[in-house]
Every structure is written in C-alpha cells, then in structure tokens.
Amino acid sequence: MKLSEIRALLRDNGYTTTSQLDRFDVKRAAGAVIGVDVMFTDGTVAYLPVEPEGA
C-alpha cells in the first residue's frame, strides 16, 4: 500500500491529509488489505477500513 493510498483513506474518513502521523500498520486477511491502523503524533489511534476491490 502506497502512502498516497493511506492519505486518500485519511481524507475519505474525515481526517486532513496533512495530519501528523507517527506510524501506521496495514492489516491483511488472506493476503488482501482490509484496513489500516493509523497512529497520530498526539497519541490518537484510528482504524481505517479499506473497501474490497470490485465492491
């Protein structure tokens, strides 16, 4: 998953694309990306679900 895709997920879920990120963890199931845990520098953690391809 590219950083631009993570930024698009942030935007789609109501976060600004300039949010200060600490780290992120891409979640997978059976090899497919199902979501991303995003940790912000203020300590907030958000789970951003990814729509399955073809949906």
C-alpha positions in Angstrom: 0.0 0.0 0.0 1.4 3.4 -1.0 1.5 6.5 1.2 -0.8 8.2 -1.3 -3.4 5.5 -0.7 -3.2 6.0 3.1 -3.6 9.7 2.6 -6.7 9.1 0.5 -8.1 6.8 3.3 -7.5 9.6 5.8 -9.3 12.1 3.6 -12.2 9.7 2.9 -12.6 9.2 6.7 -12.7 12.9 7.6 -9.0 13.4 8.6 -6.8 16.1 6.9 -4.2 14.8 4.6 -1.6 16.9 6.4 -2.3 15.2 9.7 0.9 14.4 11.7 1.4 10.6 11.5 3.6 8.7 13.9 3.2 5.3 12.2 0.7 3.0 10.5 0.1 -0.7 10.4 -1.5 -2.2 7.3 -4.0 -5.0 8.3 -4.3 -8.0 5.9 -6.5 -11.1 5.8 -5.7 -13.9 3.4 -3.2 -11.6 1.6 -5.7 -8.8 1.0 -5.6 -5.4 2.7 -8.6 -5.0 4.9 -7.7 -1.8 6.8 -5.0 0.4 8.3 -4.3 1.3 11.9 -3.0 4.9 11.9 -1.2 6.3 15.0 -1.1 10.1 15.1 1.6 12.1 16.9 -0.9 13.2 19.6 -1.4 9.6 20.6 -4.7 9.1 18.8 -5.2 5.7 17.1 -7.7 5.2 14.3 -8.7 2.2 12.3 -9.5 3.0 8.6 -11.3 0.2 6.8 -10.5 -0.5 3.1 -13.2 -1.3 0.7 -12.7 -4.6 -1.0 -11.6 -4.4 -4.7 -14.6 -4.8 -7.0 -17.1 -3.5 -4.5 
